[in-house]
Amino acid sequence: MRFKTSNLKEAKHSELVSCVSWMSPDDVISIADDHKILKWNLVSAETQPFAELPQDFHPTDVHWLPKGQASGAGSRAKGGPSGSDVFLVTSAEGKLQLINKNGRMEKSVEAHRGACLVGRWSHDGAGIVTGGEDGAVKVWSRSGMLRSTLASNTMPVYALAWSPDSSHVLYATDKLLTIKPLAPNSKPIQWKAHEGLILCLDWSPSNYRIISGGEDCRYKVWDQFGRQLFNSSQHDYPITSVSWSVDGQLFAVGSFNTLRLCDKIGWSHSLDKPATGSLYKIAWSADGTQVAAACGNGHVIFAHVIEKRIEWKEFEATVTGRKTISLRNVTNDAWEKLEFRDRIIQISMDFGFLIVVTTSQCYIYTTRNWNTPTIFDLKEGSVSLIIPAEKHFLLVESNAVHLYSYEARLICSPKWPGMRPETLNAHTVSLCNDTIAVRDQSDEKNVHLFDATNGKALNDGRPFTHRQEIAEIALDQVGLANQRKLAIVDKNRDLFVANVRKFGKVSSTQGNSAKIGAMVQSLKWNANSNMLAAIQDSRFCTYLYPAVIFVDRNLLHRTIIERDSGEFGKNPTIVLFSGNSISVRRADGSLVTTAVSPYPGMLFEYTQSNRWSEATKLCRFVKDETLWACLAGISTQARHLETAEVSYSAIQEADKVHYIQYIKELPTKEAQNAEMAVLTGNYQDAENILLQAGLTFRAILLNIYLHQWERALDLAIKHKTHVDTVLAYRVKHLNRCDKDETISRYIQYMKEVDIDWERIGAKIEEEYHKEREMGGRAGRRGSSVP
């Protein structure tokens, strides 16, 4: 991946260009010290005068109002500028100006004493923050009214940025970076970031990372808590500009005659040396494929990201130009060249399909045929993300999220309160065949879940709520919809697995989610089975069956394969987990491929197709306790008693073997299913199964064994049966514990009901006799089926 740069031979500005900003995906405005505002169109390659600034106005920064924010009607009603048709310009004279799309000045404000060095719209378009030579950081309303002076410093503020949720401001003074909350009396976070004056910074709303550059000739990457993630080597000249792409996957760095494209981790994709002088400002287009940079010699340089390469099995696709893609089959070295009418924005290749998104259309190719794609027009030309699944794919645009089938049919467009699709990335949205999961942008503890077939919210519209803010989510890809699992990494880097379609229905002993790991840096579900790979605390872990935490918690540690992750270096990222092959991106950009045992994948293939005897034979052949533990968990979840008994026996779990043998002797299928639910800890499910089957006595007995005495008495009273049985067992329990009765309802009924163990024993025997008859009738019905 690299930049392909272009600029005119003759500069359109006669003096230094101080700032640039994007009006639309193909239009840029530039402002220079010659007091001219020029409009550049990248499609027609035309440059037109946009507006003239006063001769006493020397611009320092420009920022266009984020698209789709602060919509026009409401703004005009309040007397403010309309919608995304306005931009702000700051000046060396200390002024803040709001200018509309026609070049007419809407408002001019005396903002700072001395130069107003930088100004930024908030991500929601509701406010403006400025920093000046006087050291002040000020917050303004979107119409230019002063709200507050956020900070006062003794040194000038050369750079600042809003936090992703627009509740904090990051600014640079001298060698320090400071994160200041808007809330009063809140403590700021401050740290020494560079050895020289900090000149530029940016904060990504997608990945929450911060980049900064300064006169020490280095650029650095930080997390939102001020912890350093990357420190570049020393350059020849100071770093004058940095900027994140919209999706947070790339950032650009500018210096004297230098333009660098970097990965989000910090390593460099490419380095260009244009003869343009210093790059004072860099701005990314809304689709994340182009940058514009303001140059010290009067030029405006444009760069397009090319040579992006993606792989799937034996196929390799490379974006070789703005409108061309080269395809290669590495098995036979066959080549194909795809040409498009418009500029390419996004590409994705997975599950046998190549998806290419241009500024106006989406092309869907199958790997079996590169000649006749399925094409449909886009509602917007600003797709920022493609998420593929086996049966469909998700397109994330600036104002909407759409799910399409591979036949180009629109399936649904899920919506949720406070949605801001432009900030979504691969870590905050996930897709599988039946479910869409999206982390809430306003409350990061919530995950919205949607049915992929119709876009309706699951679980009665209630989002899943985690106890901490969530950093990353991922849905497993294989299996039934009612067994879907969601992997969650929270801000503490703890790894949880949650049930997707059973929130509020699982028992309190099991909970909605369960923790299975800690200190997780990266994770990835297997594309062919529900194995989960994770890098955590200098260890590379493969969870062969993470859902076992909801089946038998004691089996979790026996279904994990661990090894040292030293070979991957510092801050590695798992980029692919398919079959038994895992690809890991190291911090220096190199790609390392490793492998796991192929046997777990084979085991899952057998169990998913109900080939239990073959799964058992595989485990006997491999003779691996980890594989037996996986089979024990899977067969218990599927309630396949014979396989579960053999598997638990192989891993020396004698108590489970005896319990399964007891279950096999039960006369009815419903009783067996209920006891298997008890084995997996789903006590509420077990009670529901028994009650629906009319086995009220067993439901009462279940609650007695679980010491849920009040629930047992409630069932007995409701169904008007075995009240004396419950009271008898309660008395027996209290005598054994040498305690007195404290539950008022038991005290009341013990006065009214006589306890006769002979009569109770006869009633219990009668219940068991009825169950045997029910089992016999069920068996005769089953045998009569031809």
Residue pairs with C-beta under 8 A, 6 or more apart in sequence:
1 250
1 261
1 269
1 270
1 305
1 306
1 307
1 308
1 309
2 261
2 269
2 270
2 272
2 305
2 306
2 307
3 252
3 259
3 261
3 270
3 272
3 291
3 303
3 304
3 305
3 306
4 303
4 304
4 305
4 306
4 321
4 322
5 259
5 272
5 274
5 301
5 302
5 303
6 301
6 302
6 303
6 304
7 274
7 276
7 295
7 299
7 300
7 301
7 302
8 47
8 299
11 297
11 298
11 299
12 30
12 38
12 47
12 298
12 299
12 300
13 30
13 32
13 34
13 36
13 38
13 298
13 299
13 300
14 32
14 34
14 298
15 32
15 33
15 34
15 298
16 32
16 33
16 277
16 280
16 296
16 297
16 298
17 30
17 31
17 32
17 33
17 280
17 294
17 295
17 296
17 298
17 299
17 300
18 31
18 32
18 33
18 58
18 59
18 60
18 61
18 280
18 281
18 294
19 30
19 31
19 59
19 60
19 61
19 62
19 89
19 280
19 281
19 294
20 28
20 29
20 30
20 31
20 62
20 281
20 282
20 283
20 292
20 293
20 294
20 300
21 28
21 29
21 62
21 63
21 64
21 87
21 283
22 28
22 64
22 283
22 284
22 285
22 286
22 292
23 29
23 39
23 64
23 87
23 101
24 286
25 285
25 286
25 287
25 290
25 359
25 381
25 382
26 41
26 42
26 43
26 359
27 39
27 40
27 41
27 42
28 39
28 40
28 42
28 283
28 292
28 300
28 302
29 37
29 38
29 39
29 40
29 50
29 62
29 64
29 87
30 37
30 38
30 40
30 292
30 294
30 300
31 37
31 53
31 59
31 62
31 89
32 38
32 59
32 294
32 298
33 58
33 59
34 298
35 52
35 53
35 54
35 55
35 57
35 58
36 49
36 52
36 53
37 49
37 50
37 51
37 52
37 53
37 99
37 103
38 47
38 48
38 49
38 50
38 300
39 47
39 48
39 49
39 50
40 46
40 47
40 292
40 300
40 302
41 47
41 48
42 290
42 302
50 103
51 99
51 103
51 104
52 103
53 59
53 89
56 93
57 91
57 93
57 95
57 97
58 91
58 92
58 93
59 89
59 90
59 91
59 92
60 90
60 91
60 92
60 115
60 116
60 117
60 118
61 89
61 90
61 116
61 117
61 118
61 119
61 281
62 87
62 88
62 89
62 90
62 281
63 87
63 88
63 119
63 120
63 121
64 84
64 86
64 87
64 121
65 81
65 83
65 84
65 85
65 86
65 87
65 88
65 121
65 125
65 142
66 84
66 121
66 123
66 124
66 125
66 422
67 84
67 286
67 382
67 398
67 422
68 84
68 398
68 399
68 422
69 84
69 121
69 123
69 124
69 125
69 126
70 80
70 83
70 84
70 124
70 125
70 126
70 142
71 83
72 82
72 83
72 85
75 81
75 82
75 83
75 142
76 82
78 143
79 143
80 141
80 142
80 143
81 98
81 100
81 106
81 107
81 142
81 143
82 100
84 125
85 100
85 101
86 98
86 99
86 100
86 101
86 106
87 98
87 99
88 96
88 97
88 98
88 99
88 119
88 121
88 128
89 96
89 97
89 99
89 119
90 96
90 97
90 111
90 116
90 117
90 118
90 119
90 130
91 97
91 115
91 116
92 115
92 116
93 115
93 116
94 110
94 111
94 112
94 113
94 114
94 115
94 116
94 132
94 133
95 108
95 109
95 110
95 111
95 116
96 108
96 109
96 111
96 116
96 119
96 128
96 130
96 140
96 144
97 105
97 107
97 108
97 109
98 105
98 106
98 107
98 108
98 143
98 144
99 105
99 106
100 106
107 143
107 144
109 140
109 144
109 146
111 119
111 130
111 132
111 138
111 140
112 130
112 132
112 133
112 134
112 136
112 138
113 132
113 133
113 134
113 136
114 132
114 133
114 134
114 156
115 132
115 133
115 156
116 130
116 131
116 132
116 133
117 131
117 132
117 133
117 156
117 157
117 158
117 159
118 130
118 131
118 157
118 158
118 159
118 160
119 128
119 129
119 130
119 131
120 128
120 129
120 130
120 160
120 161
120 162
121 127
121 128
121 142
122 128
122 129
122 162
122 166
123 162
123 164
123 165
123 166
123 205
123 420
123 423
124 166
124 420
125 142
126 141
126 142
126 166
127 139
127 140
127 141
127 142
127 147
127 166
128 139
128 140
128 141
128 142
128 144
129 137
129 138
129 139
129 140
129 150
129 160
129 162
129 169
130 137
130 138
130 140
131 137
131 138
131 156
131 157
131 158
131 159
131 160
131 171
132 138
132 156
132 157
133 156
134 156
135 152
135 153
135 154
135 155
135 156
135 157
135 173
136 149
136 151
136 152
136 153
136 157
137 149
137 150
137 151
137 152
137 153
137 157
137 160
137 169
137 171
137 180
138 146
138 148
138 149
138 150
139 146
139 147
139 148
139 149
139 150
139 169
139 182
140 146
140 147
141 147
148 182
150 169
150 180
150 182
151 171
151 178
151 180
151 188
153 173
154 173
155 173
155 174
156 173
157 171
157 172
157 173
158 172
158 197
158 198
158 199
158 200
159 171
159 172
159 198
159 199
159 200
159 201
159 212
160 169
160 170
160 171
160 172
160 201
161 169
161 170
161 171
161 201
161 202
161 203
161 210
162 168
162 169
162 170
162 203
163 169
163 170
163 179
163 203
163 224
164 203
164 204
164 205
164 206
164 208
164 423
165 441
165 442
167 181
167 182
167 183
168 179
168 180
168 181
168 182
169 179
169 180
169 182
170 177
170 178
170 179
170 180
170 201
170 203
170 210
171 177
171 178
171 180
172 178
172 193
172 198
172 199
172 200
172 201
172 212
172 214
173 198
174 197
174 198
175 192
175 193
175 194
175 195
175 196
175 197
175 198
175 214
176 190
176 191
176 192
176 193
176 198
177 190
177 191
177 193
177 198
177 201
177 210
177 212
177 222
177 226
178 188
178 189
178 190
179 188
179 189
179 190
179 224
179 226
180 188
181 187
181 188
189 225
189 226
190 226
191 226
193 212
193 214
193 220
193 222
194 212
194 214
194 215
194 216
194 218
194 220
195 214
195 216
195 218
196 214
196 215
196 216
196 217
196 238
197 214
197 215
198 212
198 213
198 214
198 215
199 213
199 214
199 215
199 238
199 239
199 240
199 241
200 212
200 213
200 214
200 239
200 240
200 241
200 242
201 210
201 211
201 212
201 213
201 242
202 210
202 211
202 242
202 243
202 244
202 251
203 209
203 210
203 224
203 244
204 210
204 211
204 244
204 248
204 251
204 264
205 248
205 422
205 423
206 244
206 246
206 247
206 248
206 423
206 424
206 425
206 428
207 244
207 248
207 249
207 264
207 425
207 427
208 223
208 224
209 221
209 222
209 223
209 224
209 229
209 244
209 248
209 264
210 221
210 222
210 223
210 224
211 219
211 220
211 221
211 222
211 242
211 244
211 251
211 253
212 219
212 220
212 222
212 242
213 219
213 220
213 238
213 239
213 240
213 241
213 242
213 253
213 255
214 238
214 239
215 238
216 234
216 238
217 234
217 235
217 236
217 237
217 238
217 239
217 255
218 231
218 232
218 233
218 234
218 235
218 239
219 232
219 239
219 242
219 253
219 262
220 228
220 230
220 231
220 232
221 228
221 229
221 230
221 264
221 265
221 266
222 228
222 229
223 229
229 265
229 266
229 571
230 265
230 266
230 267
230 587
231 266
232 253
232 266
235 255
235 258
236 255
236 256
236 258
237 255
237 256
237 257
237 258
237 278
238 255
238 256
239 253
239 254
239 255
240 254
240 255
240 256
240 278
240 279
240 280
241 252
241 253
241 254
241 279
241 280
241 281
241 282
241 293
242 251
242 252
242 253
242 254
242 282
243 251
243 252
243 282
243 283
243 284
243 291
244 250
244 251
244 284
245 251
245 252
245 284
245 288
246 284
246 285
246 286
246 287
246 288
246 384
246 422
247 288
247 384
247 385
247 425
248 264
248 425
249 263
249 264
249 288
249 425
250 261
250 262
250 263
250 264
250 269
250 288
250 305
251 262
251 264
252 259
252 260
252 261
252 262
252 282
252 284
252 291
252 293
252 303
253 259
253 260
253 262
253 282
254 260
254 278
254 279
254 280
254 281
254 282
254 293
255 278
255 279
256 277
256 278
256 296
257 273
257 274
257 275
257 276
257 277
257 278
258 271
258 272
258 273
258 279
259 271
259 272
259 273
259 274
259 279
259 282
259 293
259 301
259 303
260 268
260 270
260 271
260 272
261 268
261 269
261 270
261 271
261 303
261 305
262 268
262 269
263 269
263 589
265 571
265 573
265 585
265 587
265 589
266 587
267 587
267 588
267 589
268 589
269 589
272 303
274 295
274 301
275 297
276 293
276 295
276 296
276 297
276 299
276 301
277 295
277 296
277 297
277 299
278 295
278 296
279 293
279 294
279 295
279 296
279 301
280 293
280 294
280 295
280 296
281 293
281 294
282 291
282 292
282 293
282 294
283 291
283 292
283 293
284 290
284 291
285 291
285 292
286 382
286 384
286 398
286 422
287 345
287 346
287 359
287 381
287 382
287 383
287 384
288 305
288 345
288 384
289 304
289 305
289 343
289 344
289 345
290 302
290 303
290 304
290 305
291 302
291 303
292 300
292 301
292 302
293 300
293 301
293 302
293 303
294 300
295 301
304 322
304 343
305 319
306 319
306 320
306 321
306 322
307 318
307 319
307 320
308 318
308 319
308 347
309 316
309 317
309 318
309 319
310 316
310 317
310 347
310 348
310 349
311 317
311 349
312 349
312 350
312 351
312 352
312 367
314 329
314 330
314 331
315 327
315 328
315 329
315 330
315 349
315 354
315 367
316 327
316 328
316 329
316 330
317 325
317 326
317 327
317 328
317 347
317 349
317 354
318 325
318 326
318 327
318 328
319 325
319 344
319 347
320 326
322 343
322 344
323 339
323 340
323 341
323 342
323 343
323 344
323 358
324 337
324 338
324 339
324 340
324 344
325 337
325 338
325 340
325 344
325 347
325 356
326 335
326 336
326 337
326 338
327 335
327 336
327 337
327 338
327 354
327 370
328 334
328 335
328 336
329 335
336 370
338 356
338 365
338 370
340 356
340 358
340 363
341 358
341 360
341 361
342 358
342 359
342 360
342 361
343 358
343 359
344 356
344 357
344 358
345 357
345 358
345 359
345 381
345 382
345 383
346 355
346 356
346 357
346 383
346 384
346 385
346 386
347 354
347 355
347 356
347 357
347 386
348 354
348 355
348 386
348 388
348 393
349 355
349 367
350 388
350 527
351 388
351 389
351 390
351 527
352 366
352 367
352 368
353 364
353 365
353 366
353 367
353 388
353 393
353 406
354 364
354 365
354 366
354 367
355 362
355 363
355 364
355 365
355 386
355 388
355 393
356 362
356 363
356 365
356 373
357 363
357 378
357 383
357 386
357 395
358 381
359 381
360 377
360 378
360 381
361 375
361 376
361 377
361 378
362 375
362 376
362 377
362 378
362 383
362 395
362 404
362 408
363 373
363 374
363 375
364 373
364 374
364 375
364 406
364 408
365 373
366 406
374 406
374 407
374 408
375 408
376 404
376 408
378 395
378 397
379 397
379 400
379 402
380 397
380 398
380 399
380 400
382 397
382 398
383 395
383 396
383 397
384 396
384 397
384 398
384 421
384 422
384 424
385 394
385 395
385 396
385 424
385 425
385 426
385 429
386 393
386 394
386 395
386 396
387 393
387 394
387 396
387 426
387 429
387 430
387 431
388 394
388 431
389 431
389 432
389 433
389 452
389 477
390 432
390 433
390 477
391 405
391 406
391 433
392 403
392 404
392 405
392 406
392 411
392 431
392 433
392 452
393 403
393 404
393 406
393 431
394 401
394 402
394 403
394 404
394 429
394 431
394 436
395 401
395 402
395 403
395 404
396 421
396 424
396 429
397 421
398 421
398 422
399 421
399 422
400 413
400 421
401 413
401 414
401 415
401 419
401 421
401 424
401 429
401 438
402 410
402 412
402 413
403 410
403 411
403 412
403 413
403 414
403 431
403 436
403 452
403 455
404 410
404 411
405 411
411 452
411 453
411 454
411 455
412 450
412 452
412 453
412 454
412 455
413 455
414 436
414 438
414 448
414 450
414 455
414 457
415 455
416 438
416 440
416 448
416 457
416 463
417 442
418 440
418 441
418 442
419 438
419 441
420 441
423 441
424 438
424 441
427 471
427 472
427 473
428 438
428 439
428 441
428 472
428 473
429 436
429 437
429 438
429 439
429 473
430 436
430 437
430 473
430 474
430 475
430 486
431 437
431 452
431 475
432 452
432 475
432 476
432 477
432 484
433 452
433 477
433 481
434 451
434 452
434 453
434 481
434 484
435 449
435 450
435 451
435 452
435 458
435 475
435 481
435 484
435 500
435 501
436 449
436 450
436 451
436 452
436 455
437 447
437 448
437 449
437 450
437 473
437 475
437 486
437 500
438 447
438 448
438 450
439 446
439 447
439 448
439 470
439 473
440 446
440 447
440 448
440 463
444 469
444 470
444 491
445 465
445 466
445 467
445 468
445 469
445 470
446 463
446 464
446 465
446 466
447 463
447 464
447 466
447 470
447 473
447 486
447 488
448 457
448 463
449 457
449 458
449 459
449 463
449 464
449 486
449 500
450 456
450 457
450 458
451 457
451 458
457 463
458 500
458 501
459 501
459 503
459 504
462 503
462 504
464 486
464 498
464 500
464 503
464 512
464 513
466 488
466 490
466 496
466 498
466 513
467 490
468 490
468 491
468 492
468 494
469 490
469 491
470 488
470 489
470 490
470 491
471 489
471 490
471 491
471 493
472 488
472 489
472 523
473 486
473 487
473 488
473 489
474 486
474 487
474 523
474 524
474 525
475 484
475 485
475 486
475 487
475 500
475 525
476 484
476 485
476 486
476 487
476 525
476 530
476 532
476 546
477 525
477 526
477 527
477 528
477 530
478 526
478 528
478 529
478 530
478 604
478 608
479 530
479 608
481 501
482 501
482 502
483 547
483 637
484 499
484 500
484 501
485 497
485 498
485 499
485 500
485 530
485 546
485 547
486 497
486 498
486 499
486 500
487 495
487 496
487 497
487 523
487 525
487 532
487 546
488 495
488 496
488 497
488 498
488 513
489 495
489 496
489 520
489 523
490 496
492 518
493 518
493 519
493 520
493 521
493 536
494 515
494 517
494 518
494 520
495 515
495 516
495 517
495 518
495 520
495 523
495 534
495 536
496 513
496 514
496 515
496 516
497 513
497 514
497 516
497 546
497 547
497 549
497 550
498 512
498 513
498 514
499 506
499 512
499 513
499 550
502 512
503 512
504 512
505 684
506 512
506 682
506 684
506 685
507 681
507 682
507 683
507 684
507 685
509 681
509 683
510 550
510 681
510 682
514 549
514 550
514 553
516 543
516 546
516 549
516 556
517 534
517 536
517 541
517 543
518 536
518 537
519 536
519 537
520 534
520 535
520 536
521 535
521 536
521 571
521 572
521 573
522 534
522 535
522 572
522 573
522 574
523 532
523 533
523 534
523 535
523 574
524 532
524 533
524 534
524 574
524 575
524 576
524 577
524 582
525 531
525 532
525 577
526 532
526 533
526 577
526 578
526 579
526 601
527 577
527 578
527 579
528 578
528 579
528 601
528 604
528 605
529 600
529 601
529 604
529 605
530 545
530 546
530 547
530 604
531 542
531 543
531 544
531 545
531 546
531 577
531 596
531 600
531 601
531 604
532 542
532 543
532 546
533 540
533 541
533 542
533 543
533 574
533 577
533 582
533 596
534 540
534 541
534 542
534 543
534 574
535 541
535 565
535 568
535 572
535 574
535 584
538 564
538 565
538 566
539 562
539 563
539 564
539 565
540 562
540 563
540 564
540 565
540 568
540 594
541 560
541 561
541 562
542 560
542 561
542 562
542 596
543 559
543 560
544 559
544 560
544 561
544 600
544 626
544 627
544 630
545 559
545 600
545 630
545 633
545 634
547 633
547 637
548 555
548 556
548 559
548 629
548 630
548 633
549 556
550 637
550 680
550 681
551 633
551 636
551 637
551 680
551 681
552 632
552 633
552 636
552 656
552 679
552 680
552 681
553 681
555 629
555 632
555 633
558 625
558 626
558 629
558 651
559 626
559 629
559 630
559 633
560 626
561 596
561 597
561 626
565 572
567 592
567 594
568 584
568 586
568 592
569 586
569 587
569 588
570 587
571 587
572 584
572 585
572 586
572 587
572 592
573 584
573 585
574 582
574 583
574 584
574 585
575 583
575 584
575 585
575 591
576 582
576 583
577 583
579 598
579 601
580 595
580 596
580 597
580 598
580 601
581 593
581 594
581 595
582 593
582 594
582 595
582 596
583 591
583 592
583 593
584 591
584 592
584 593
584 594
585 591
585 592
586 592
597 624
599 618
599 622
599 624
599 627
600 627
600 630
602 618
603 615
603 618
603 619
603 627
603 630
603 631
603 634
604 634
606 612
606 614
606 615
606 618
607 615
607 631
607 634
607 635
607 638
612 635
612 640
612 642
612 643
615 631
615 634
615 643
616 631
616 643
616 646
616 647
618 627
619 627
619 628
619 631
619 647
619 650
625 650
625 651
628 647
628 650
628 651
629 647
629 651
631 643
631 647
632 644
632 647
632 648
632 650
632 651
632 653
632 656
635 643
635 644
635 647
636 644
636 676
636 679
636 680
637 680
639 672
639 673
639 676
641 660
641 663
641 664
641 672
641 676
644 656
644 660
645 657
645 660
645 661
645 664
648 656
648 657
648 660
649 657
656 679
659 675
659 679
660 679
662 675
663 672
663 675
663 676
663 679
664 672
666 672
666 675
666 771
666 775
667 771
667 772
667 774
667 775
667 776
668 693
668 695
668 771
668 774
668 775
668 778
669 778
670 689
670 690
670 692
670 693
670 695
671 690
671 693
671 695
671 698
671 771
673 689
674 685
674 686
674 687
674 689
674 690
674 693
674 695
674 698
674 702
675 686
677 683
677 685
677 686
677 689
678 686
678 702
683 702
683 706
686 702
687 699
687 702
687 703
690 696
690 698
690 699
690 702
691 699
691 715
695 771
696 715
696 719
696 721
696 722
697 721
697 722
697 725
697 764
697 767
698 767
698 771
699 715
700 712
700 715
700 716
700 721
700 722
700 725
700 726
703 709
703 711
703 712
703 715
704 712
704 726
704 729
707 733
709 726
709 730
709 733
709 743
709 746
710 743
710 745
712 726
713 723
713 726
713 727
713 745
713 746
713 749
716 722
716 723
716 725
716 726
717 723
722 763
723 749
723 753
724 753
724 754
724 755
724 756
724 759
724 760
725 760
725 763
725 764
727 746
727 749
727 750
727 753
727 755
728 755
728 757
728 760
730 741
730 746
731 750
731 755
734 740
734 741
741 747
741 750
